[in-house]
């Protein structure tokens, strides 16, 4: 619980620990806070944590732009700092149930305000499949640094989420993350859900969990937290 509280006050990139849905709900607005914290005594990971605050609005039934107003990072052995801003776009390509899975695309641009980090462009497909009470999501994301001194390489990461809907408010499951460039692989349990606010068109979503390092190059434990307020 202490690690989760740290997330709310204060990365490597928080996007490394989120599995996006391709679904866009027209005219819906969102306010989201999410982040993570490492639990690992090794110096390469000890004390690392991050958080970010964003707002979004779906202008159509296929496009949802999102602006990250605050992006915070504390690297292992370092002090906390603000990183800059991000403009993210989710595009829904297919209607739910139209094909064997639902497809979308993510495209974002990160602008850094610290001298030792490069601006970056991220993009990749989003896939979701629901069978009965089970929902599976898969993301494949490429990142390319841009600007003076930027690396010419593309870095790749992927993520998976599988949940079982006991009810709308309680969906236990598992998430898995792979970052081949870092040779880091993680997986572990999560719980998520959504509560409708009575008498309104608003709802509150949550997601908490911990992913465990599957190899020595990954943190032993990474605590995840996400809270999102949605309204029309």
Secondary structure, 3 states (H helix, E strand, C coil): CHHHHHHHHCCCCHHHHCCCCCCCCCCCEEEEEEEEEEECCCCCCCCCEEEEEEEEEECCCCEEEEEEEEEEEECCCCCEEECEEEEEEEEECCCCCCCCCEEEEEEEEEEECCCCCCEEEEEEEEEEEEECCEEEEEEEEEEEEECCCCCCCEEEEEEEEEEEEEECCEEEEEEEEEEHHHCEEEEEEEEEEEEECCCCCCEEEEEEEEEEECCCCCCCEEEEEEEEEEEC
